């Protein structure tokens, strides 16, 4: 019996559908397990990331509690009790907690007048490339301050060259040390100029600016107008 055009079209559709089913089945047989495995792996990775983030938050919470406990002990003059949590935090994977713990350990050594030990702690922070630059700059300034009387003025100037600049957050402290090193070298003009810059520094704390004004005045530079301009 001859097929009408309508029946012929229906027959072709059925053949086409069967062919697609066979192709889909063959594709699934070949790639189905791989696709499922990829989906499962993706979900596992996603779950792992969520778990890791949760663990990080939990760890940060625990370390925050440890730091608070250490500070509570220090406030109560229980220095020995604070030593253990500070030592643990000094090995933390968290840059912030590690740096704070190391700074605190160094400050405790300064309280004991252990300048050499404190300088070593500050030097460790300054050399830690994993820490943010402001942490390292501050540590370098604190290290130099602790060692100021035992190292040559040239070493002070060279060490703080990149920090004792007006756009650095620690320009005031670093600049003051460099200016004092210039005085040790007998370079009063360089010291006076630097004290004058500190006195007019936008980011320099007021007490440090006031001290710079006084030192500049002793060296023959009137930095009072600059100080007054900043006070407006």
N, C-alpha and C positions, 0 to 999 in steps of 0.2 A: 504494500500500500504506500503510495507516495505521501511524503510529509508536506503539509501546508507550510507556508512561510512562518506562520505563528508557531506551529509545532516544531519546526526546524530551529527557530530562535530559542524556544524553551529547552530543546535538547542540547543545544550548544551551551546554554547557561549551566545546565546540570553537569555537563562534561567539564566546563571551566571550574565549577565549584569543587568537584571531586579532585580535579588536578591540584587546585589550591590547597585542599585538605591534605593530599598526599605530600605536597611540598612543605606544608607547615609541620606535618608529622615528621618528615625527614629532617627538617631543620631542628625541631625539638630534640629528636634522637641524637643529633650531632652536637648541638650547642646547649641544650636545656640544662644539663647538670652544671655546665660552666656558668651559665647565666645565674642559676640558683646560688651556686657557690659565691659568685661575685656579689650578689645581693646580700647574702648572709655575712660575707666578709665586710661589706660596707656598713651593715648594721652593727657588727661587732666593733669595728673601728669607732663608729659614732658613740656607741655605748662606752667604749674605753675612754674616749675623750671626756665624756660627761663624768665618768668615774674619777678620772685624773683631776678634773677641775674641782670636783667635790673634795677630793683628798687634799688638794692645794688649799682650798678654803678652810678645811678642818685643821691642816697643819699651821696655816697662818693664824687661826684662832688660838691654837695651843701656844704658839710662839708669842703671840700678843699677851697672853696670860702669864707666860714665863717672864717676859720683860717687865710687866707690871709688878709681879711678885718681887723681882730683883730690885726694882726701884723702891718698892715699899720697904724692903729690908735695908737698902742704903739710907733711906730717909730715917729709919729707926736705928741707924748706926750699927746694923748687923752686917758688916762688910763681908765677913767670912761666909755667911749664909748666902749672900748674893753672888758669891764667886762661881758656884756650880752652874746655876742657870745662865750666867753670862758666858761661861766657857762653852756651854752647849750652843748658845745662840751665835757665838763667834764662828761656829762651823756650819751655820744655817745655809740652806740653798737660796733663801730669800736675801737678795742684796741689801735691802734696807735694814733688816734685823741684824744681819752680819756686821754691817758697818756701824750701827748704833752700839752693838755689844762691844766691838773693838774700840770705838771711841771711849766708851764708858770704862773699859779696862785700862786704857791709857790714862784717863783722868784720875783713876784710883791710884795708879802708880805715881802720878804727879803729886797727889796728896801725900804720898809717902816720901816725896822728894827723890824718887827714883827716875831721874831725868833720862838716863840711858835706856831703861826699860820702856818708859813712855815713848821715847823717840822711836824705838824699834817697832812698837805697836802702830804708831802713826805712819812709819815708813811702809809697813805691811799694807795698810789701807791705800796709801799713795801709789803703791806698785800693783795693786789689784786691778787688772784691766777689765774685769767683769763689772766693776762698780761704775756708777755714773760719775762724770767728770767733776761735778761740784763736790762730791764726797772726797775725791782724790785731791782736788785743789786745797780744800780745807785741811786735810790730813798733812799735806806738804807744808802748809803754813804752820800748823801746830808742831810738826816735827822740827822745823827750822827754829821755831821759838824755843823749843826745849833744848836744842843744841847750840843756840846762838853764841854762848860764851865759850864754846869748845871748838868751833870750826872757824876757818878763816873768812873774813868779810867777802872775799872774792867768791867763795863757795855759796854764801848767802845770796849774793847778787845773781849769780848764774842759776842757782836752783829756783829762784822765785821770779826769774825774768818774764816768764809767760803769764804769771799770776798778778804781778804788780803792774797792771795796766788798768786804765779807768773803766773799761767795759766789763771787767771781771767782778763778780760778786764779792770777792775777798780782797779787792784792791786796797782798801784802807789798811787792813792788818798786814798784808804782804808788803805794801808800799812803805809802811812804817819801819818794818824790819830792814828793807833794802836801804832806806834813808839812813838808818842807824849804822848800817854797814858802810855806807859812803862816809859817814863821820869818822868811823874807825880808820878809814883810808886817808882821812884828811881832806876829802873832797866836799868841802862845805857848800860850794855852789850847787852841786848836784843834789845834795841832801836838802838844801833850802828849796830848790825847785820842786822836788818831789813832795815835800811837806806842803808846799803851796797848792799842788794839784790835789792832794788828799783833802785839804781844807775846803776846796771847791767841788769835791766829788759828789755826784748826785746820789750814789748808792752807799756812801760812807756813813756809818752811825754817827749821831751828833756828838757823843762823848769823844770819839776818835777824831772827829773834825776839830773839836775844841783843842785837843792836845796838839794836833798838827799846826793850828794857828799859833799856839804858844811856842812850839819849836821853830816854826818859820820866823817868828818875831825875834827869837834869840839869835837866829842866823841872819837877821837883817832884812827879812822879807815881810812886808805888811800884808798878811793874809786875812785881816779882819774884814775888809770890804767884801771879799768873796764869801766869807762866813755869814755876814749880814745879808747878802743877796740871797743866799740859800735859805735863810730864815724867813724871808718874805712869803 
